[in-house]
């Protein structure tokens, strides 16, 4: 086996031995290719020695890199970030000239700094065709208008949009806020609905923002920052330090790269024990904004459709949508293992498998401090996701799920723990033969509504033999109102839901949806409340030997066996610090 070593303190003129390691992963990759060509075989191991391996560009691996193992020796971090130096202080705020840096995230000594924000537009504000007007002059002190971003949570219960400001003008009595186009015009066309029953109503276009971010005038709390882009190419980063932080000793890192590693068409690869960190996604800062619709999907112009889902009820939806990208991407890769890694400080979805990727194992990893989703599987087959801990993801894009599987065949999602996420824990879109086995989800739907700890939609096969199996999972503490802990929705078909335990949800499950459920079997499940529609199930739903156990102590006793087998297996409990 050919072994190469790479170290942040190495030299690319060295041979790549342990005593004389190379300095960059790109050079180590090229040496591994040379070894494979020279020997006529594959099988090199690239050892990442301890330290932070900062990437100047995305590490791109192709078919030529097949057969290589990338392995951490000690705590090795692959970072797409840039250290911010040259700070000066003014009125308790640190300032640094950062050139053309455009970032939405910042970490200080490894700890996330929040974008400075306020909770709402001051005064009595109303929406107009081009933005907002308020009887307050306060917005005129926000700073550069082009830096400010409105967050609109709950435009639909499952949606959170981000729209930029173009101009702020006014006098001592009122302010006119003009929003960036085309995003605001798109929002007026996209977000419209009529729900003619209690708790519903009519909604046309975006309402008032639920948060306003990245204005210099908001920089009042320690641990917050603002990026001032008022001078093109001469951006200024402003940070209000926490007590005890010192500009001469504190490490401040801003993510720069949008992709850390891409793997295209390679086979027989392994990534072992590596931390992937410090990546961004700046698309929402553009005039197109982030017109979120559902999950990781967002609108980028084009047709808008009106969908009716009950008598007199309708909603407008994108005819086409894009998907939040990922910071680590596998496209058409086969026989890959990703084990014992950590995905953190990331600005988009952490990990995506797509493009016909096959026989991929994602095991024993931790996903945390991520703006988008944890693991996304699309158009793949034979993927196994097991014994991973996914938590505190969706920090900026609140519709993002912990694990998502769609348009894939033969995927297994087993023994994972997904907790403290803003929307769904585990999501299945249309696919074939997906098995969701003995996972633990809790503290899901912390921000947005209309989802579940486990959520399915669309056909999952064409028979029960190749349909979806949802077995032995524990779903508890699904938090926001209007949720269904274990949720088969929107035409889910060929699904077996068996031996699960669902507790402390707004509703444990719902049996009548549109399009209706077809060939869905719920067998041997335990709930602490009856599912919606339990007493009159639709034709497409079969109920067998389920039980409602309302008493909490009785529920714990009856579900002890399910709970003991759900979540991380004993060999992976160390991921939780136990």
TORFILUM-427541 format. One record per residue (C-alpha): residue in one letter; x, y, z. Coordinates in steps of 0.02 Angstrom, whole numbers, padded with zeros to 5 digits, always signed. Layout:
BEGIN
AXYZ ...
//
This chain:
BEGIN
X+00000+00000+00000 X+00071+00169-00052 X+00060+00298+00087 X+00075+00486+00070 X+00074+00619+00206 X+00013+00797+00199 X+00035+00927+00336 X-00006+01112+00354 X+00178+01134+00399 X+00241+01029+00253 X+00317+01079+00086 X+00254+01032-00087 X+00436+01011-00142 X+00454+00868-00017 X+00418+00685-00063 X+00265+00661+00048 X+00340+00545+00178 X+00291+00558+00360 X+00455+00646+00399 X+00441+00760+00246 X+00256+00783+00209 X+00185+00888+00068 X+00090+01046+00112 X-00071+01039+00011 X-00207+00912-00021 X-00207+00956-00206 X-00023+00906-00221 X-00053+00748-00118 X-00196+00704-00238 X-00080+00727-00388 X+00056+00620-00309 X-00072+00482-00277 X-00120+00488-00460 X+00063+00474-00511 X+00086+00325-00397 X-00064+00238-00473 X-00003+00268-00650 X+00174+00213-00609 X+00121+00052-00523 X-00024+00015-00639 X-00134-00007-00485 X-00236+00094-00364 X-00237+00095-00176 X-00142+00243-00107 X-00177+00312+00067 X-00165+00500+00091 X-00136+00534+00276 X-00189+00706+00338 X-00080+00750+00486 X-00154+00852+00627 X-00192+01034+00595 X-00298+01144+00482 X-00278+01106+00297 X-00337+01268+00215 X-00394+01247+00036 X-00354+01382-00091 X-00481+01303-00209 X-00604+01159-00209 X-00521+00988-00199 X-00590+00901-00354 X-00577+00713-00366 X-00620+00616-00524 X-00611+00439-00592 X-00421+00460-00593 X-00428+00464-00402 X-00516+00297-00382 X-00451+00180-00249 X-00380+00314-00134 X-00412+00327+00053 X-00403+00498+00137 X-00371+00471+00321 X-00348+00590+00467 X-00198+00557+00580 X-00241+00660+00732 X-00368+00802+00722 X-00360+00854+00539 X-00476+00992+00475 X-00507+01025+00290 X-00556+01209+00288 X-00620+01325+00154 X-00601+01474+00270 X-00490+01626+00280 X-00416+01697+00439 X-00462+01879+00464 X-00319+01984+00530 X-00272+02168+00537 X-00409+02216+00659 X-00424+02391+00728 X-00542+02444+00867 X-00668+02585+00866 X-00799+02616+01001 X-00791+02436+01061 X-00806+02362+00886 X-00669+02273+00788 X-00650+02323+00606 X-00551+02235+00469 X-00529+02277+00285 X-00570+02115+00191 X-00561+02164+00006 X-00698+02082-00096 X-00740+01950+00034 X-00925+01909+00031 X-00980+01798+00173 X-01134+01766+00277 X-01045+01675+00420 X-00906+01704+00544 X-00826+01596+00679 X-00723+01664+00822 X-00610+01537+00908 X-00720+01403+00831 X-00880+01479+00901 X-01016+01542+00785 X-01042+01730+00780 X-01218+01783+00733 X-01261+01913+00602 X-01318+02069+00693 X-01507+02085+00684 X-01665+02163+00751 X-01834+02079+00773 X-01942+02186+00659 X-01958+02347+00560 X-01980+02487+00689 X-02143+02583+00698 X-02307+02547+00612 X-02251+02465+00451 X-02355+02410+00301 X-02309+02325+00139 X-02317+02413-00029 X-02294+02351-00208 X-02108+02391-00200 X-02066+02364-00017 X-02123+02438+00148 X-02165+02604+00228 X-02157+02644+00414 X-02195+02794+00523 X-02024+02775+00605 X-01862+02860+00552 X-01757+02723+00634 X-01722+02624+00473 X-01626+02774+00407 X-01488+02732+00532 X-01472+02549+00481 X-01314+02579+00378 X-01285+02533+00196 X-01459+02479+00132 X-01385+02353+00010 X-01314+02252+00155 X-01480+02231+00245 X-01583+02073+00227 X-01763+02039+00279 X-01809+01867+00346 X-01991+01820+00322 X-02034+01668+00427 X-02199+01578+00402 X-02250+01655+00236 X-02322+01480+00225 X-02307+01376+00386 X-02165+01277+00306 X-02076+01423+00223 X-01945+01554+00268 X-01888+01680+00137 X-01740+01800+00132 X-01753+01962+00033 X-01626+02101+00012 X-01654+02287+00033 X-01612+02406-00111 X-01641+02580-00037 X-01698+02669+00122 X-01762+02847+00110 X-01861+02961+00224 X-01872+03110+00338 X-01893+03136+00523 X-02067+03060+00523 X-02070+02911+00405 X-01963+02793+00300 X-01989+02710+00131 X-01896+02544+00112 X-01874+02487-00068 X-01836+02302-00084 X-01715+02224-00207 X-01783+02156-00370 X-01821+02032-00441 X-01839+01946-00272 X-01978+02056-00203 X-02082+02046-00361 X-02060+01859-00363 X-02116+01849-00182 X-02278+01942-00221 X-02315+01819-00360 X-02262+01662-00268 X-02332+01673-00092 X-02521+01669-00109 X-02647+01553-00028 X-02827+01532+00028 X-02865+01414+00172 X-03051+01436+00212 X-03059+01356+00384 X-03018+01398+00564 X-02836+01448+00584 X-02820+01483+00398 X-02873+01632+00294 X-02812+01722+00140 X-02632+01775+00110 X-02564+01873-00037 X-02378+01902-00053 X-02251+01925+00086 X-02300+02008+00249 X-02190+02100+00373 X-02018+02029+00409 X-01993+01928+00566 X-01809+01978+00575 X-01695+02106+00492 X-01510+02061+00476 X-01339+02134+00434 X-01364+02319+00464 X-01220+02414+00543 X-01346+02497+00659 X-01391+02327+00733 X-01217+02291+00801 X-01257+02306+00986 X-01238+02129+01056 X-01071+02043+01092 X-01033+01900+00975 X-01118+01978+00823 X-01049+02043+00659 X-01093+02142+00503 X-01014+02138+00331 X-01013+02314+00256 X-01008+02304+00065 X-01041+02488+00031 X-00873+02507-00058 X-00850+02375-00195 X-00688+02281-00172 X-00657+02366-00004 X-00777+02276+00110 X-00764+02301+00298 X-00801+02167+00427 X-00866+02234+00592 X-00871+02124+00747 X-00924+02164+00925 X-00817+02051+01035 X-00872+01944+01179 X-00794+01977+01349 X-00614+01918+01356 X-00585+01913+01169 X-00428+02001+01108 X-00394+02047+00925 X-00211+01996+00945 X-00248+01821+01009 X-00420+01774+00944 X-00435+01673+00784 X-00573+01739+00671 X-00617+01636+00518 X-00734+01681+00376 X-00785+01543+00253 X-00734+01578+00073 X-00759+01420-00032 X-00933+01360-00076 X-00873+01183-00110 X-00738+01099-00008 X-00728+00930-00095 X-00815+00866-00252 X-00801+00686-00306 X-00860+00646-00484 X-00860+00471-00557 X-00731+00400-00436 X-00741+00225-00364 X-00677+00137-00209 X-00641+00292-00106 X-00639+00316+00082 X-00638+00471+00193 X-00597+00427+00373 X-00597+00537+00528 X-00584+00705+00437 X-00668+00867+00490 X-00744+00966+00346 X-00768+01148+00395 X-00783+01330+00344 X-00882+01338+00183 X-01013+01464+00128 X-01156+01493+00006 X-01180+01674-00047 X-01322+01656-00174 X-01454+01724-00051 X-01358+01888-00041 X-01393+01924-00224 X-01542+02028-00287 X-01633+01864-00322 X-01636+01830-00135 X-01690+01662-00064 X-01871+01627-00109 X-01889+01469-00005 X-02033+01354-00041 X-02012+01186+00046 X-01869+01085+00119 X-01709+01132+00026 X-01804+01195-00127 X-01812+01378-00179 X-01886+01479-00321 X-01776+01561-00452 X-01903+01630-00574 X-02010+01542-00702 X-02189+01477-00698 X-02295+01478-00542 X-02436+01352-00521 X-02596+01357-00420 X-02629+01194-00327 X-02797+01154-00248 X-02792+01032-00102 X-02968+01039-00031 X-03133+01122-00071 X-03101+01308-00088 X-02920+01291-00028 X-02771+01328-00139 X-02590+01382-00136 X-02469+01446-00268 X-02308+01346-00290 X-02155+01354-00403 X-02173+01265-00569 X-01988+01229-00554 X-01869+01249-00409 X-01684+01240-00371 X-01603+01151-00224 X-01485+01221-00095 X-01312+01157-00147 X-01194+01057-00039 X-01020+01096+00026 X-00959+00916+00004 X-01026+00832-00154 X-01020+00655-00225 X-01084+00642-00403 X-01089+00472-00488 X-00970+00399-00359 X-00971+00212-00320 X-00914+00107-00173 X-00872+00251-00057 X-00855+00253+00132 X-00872+00413+00235 X-00839+00363+00415 X-00797+00449+00577 X-00797+00622+00498 X-00864+00787+00562 X-00958+00914+00456 X-00964+01084+00541 X-00964+01272+00511 X-01043+01248+00340 X-01151+01372+00245 X-01259+01258+00137 X-01308+01074+00145 X-01165+00977+00221 X-01158+00819+00113 X-01244+00772-00050 X-01244+00605-00143 X-01319+00616-00317 X-01299+00582-00503 X-01309+00393-00492 X-01195+00372-00341 X-01204+00192-00281 X-01151+00084-00135 X-01103+00229-00024 X-01084+00206+00164 X-01106+00358+00277 X-01071+00296+00453 X-01022+00363+00622 X-01013+00547+00572 X-01068+00706+00660 X-01159+00847+00570 X-01178+01009+00668 X-01172+01198+00648 X-01235+01189+00469 X-01341+01322+00381 X-01432+01197+00270 X-01471+01012+00284 X-01362+00872+00350 X-01365+00731+00222 X-01451+00739+00053 X-01470+00584-00057 X-01543+00604-00231 X-01540+00495-00385 X-01432+00363-00300 X-01445+00178-00257 X-01386+00065-00119 X-01340+00207+00001 X-01325+00166+00186 X-01335+00305+00316 X-01311+00235+00489 X-01256+00284+00664 X-01236+00469+00625 X-01278+00612+00742 X-01361+00760+00654 X-01404+00910+00760 X-01411+01101+00752 X-01425+01108+00564 X-01536+01222+00459 X-01468+01371+00554 X-01497+01491+00410 X-01615+01395+00293 X-01747+01334+00413 X-01837+01214+00297 X-01683+01102+00286 X-01704+00923+00352 X-01576+00820+00445 X-01578+00678+00317 X-01667+00682+00149 X-01688+00540+00023 X-01774+00563-00144 X-01775+00483-00318 X-01664+00345-00250 X-01673+00156-00239 X-01627+00037-00100 X-01572+00166+00029 X-01558+00122+00213 X-01568+00254+00351 X-01536+00166+00515 X-01487+00200+00695 X-01461+00387+00671 X-01500+00521+00800 X-01575+00680+00729 X-01616+00817+00854 X-01634+01005+00872 X-01674+01043+00691 X-01788+01182+00625 X-01905+01073+00522 X-01914+00887+00481 X-01792+00761+00549 X-01793+00627+00411 X-01878+00658+00243 X-01921+00536+00104 X-01977+00600-00065 X-02032+00483-00205 X-01916+00334-00223 X-01907+00146-00210 X-01863+00025-00072 X-01807+00149+00062 X-01791+00078+00237 X-01797+00194+00388 X-01749+00085+00535 X-01730+00118+00721 X-01687+00302+00714 X-01715+00426+00856 X-01781+00600+00817 X-01826+00733+00945 X-01839+00922+00955 X-01886+00932+00772 X-01992+01071+00695 X-01912+01198+00812 X-01942+01342+00689 X-02063+01301+00548 X-02225+01200+00546 X-02314+01068+00442 X-02192+00923+00451 X-02136+00783+00564 X-01993+00694+00646 X-02009+00575+00499 X-02097+00638+00341 X-02141+00547+00179 X-02224+00605+00019 X-02256+00526-00149 X-02246+00346-00211 X-02114+00241-00123 X-02118+00094-00244 X-02247-00005-00342 X-02280-00144-00215 X-02252-00178-00032 X-02101-00283-00080 X-02008-00132-00148 X-02097+00006-00052 X-02038+00102+00100 X-02021+00023+00272 X-02028+00135+00426 X-01985+00019+00569 X-01940+00035+00752 X-01910+00222+00756 X-01937+00337+00906 X-02012+00506+00862 X-02038+00623+01007 X-02050+00809+01044 X-02106+00877+00877 X-02117+01056+00935 X-02208+01190+00835 X-02397+01184+00816 X-02472+01107+00659 X-02360+00954+00649 X-02383+00768+00631 X-02245+00671+00719 X-02238+00528+00593 X-02310+00604+00435 X-02361+00512+00276 X-02416+00653+00160 X-02453+00708-00018 X-02491+00545-00106 X-02375+00431-00008 X-02399+00254-00073 X-02332+00079-00039 X-02274+00117+00138 X-02266+00002+00290 X-02257+00095+00456 X-02225-00035+00591 X-02173-00043+00773 X-02135+00143+00796 X-02160+00249+00951 X-02225+00428+00933 X-02240+00544+01082 X-02270+00728+01116 X-02318+00788+00943 X-02455+00912+00902 X-02532+00763+00810 X-02452+00591+00806 X-02500+00559+00624 X-02630+00608+00495 X-02721+00485+00383 X-02821+00600+00268 X-02711+00705+00153 X-02716+00763-00026 X-02673+00680-00143 X-02735+00533-00038 X-02628+00396+00037 X-02626+00232-00058 X-02572+00061+00006 X-02509+00128+00173 X-02506+00002+00316 X-02486+00058+00497 X-02453-00093+00606 X-02404-00115+00788 X-02364+00068+00820 X-02380+00151+00990 X-02439+00331+01006 X-02481+00442+01153 X-02631+00514+01058 X-02743+00450+00920 X-02686+00496+00743 X-02798+00618+00651 X-02929+00516+00557 X-02901+00361+00665 X-03088+00329+00687 X-03126+00337+00501 X-02971+00290+00400 X-02974+00320+00212 X-02982+00176+00090 X-02795+00180+00053 X-02743+00156+00236 X-02739-00008+00334 X-02729-00005+00525 X-02672-00162+00617 X-02637-00185+00804 X-02588-00005+00842 X-02616+00063+01017 X-02639+00233+01097 X-02558+00245+01270 X-02597+00415+01347 X-02516+00390+01517 X-02333+00443+01508 X-02265+00311+01627 X-02364+00174+01541 X-02304+00236+01372 X-02123+00229+01430 X-02145+00051+01492 X-02236-00008+01335 X-02106+00069+01218 X-01948+00027+01317 X-01897-00109+01196 X-01918+00004+01045 X-01824+00146+01130 X-01679+00032+01181 X-01646-00014+00999 X-01673+00158+00922 X-01539+00289+00891 X-01352+00264+00894 X-01292+00089+00931 X-01177+00065+01081 X-01019+00068+00976 X-01060+00246+00923 X-01122+00319+01088 X-00954+00408+01104 X-01013+00530+00970 X-01133+00601+01099 X-00994+00623+01226 X-01055+00475+01329 
//
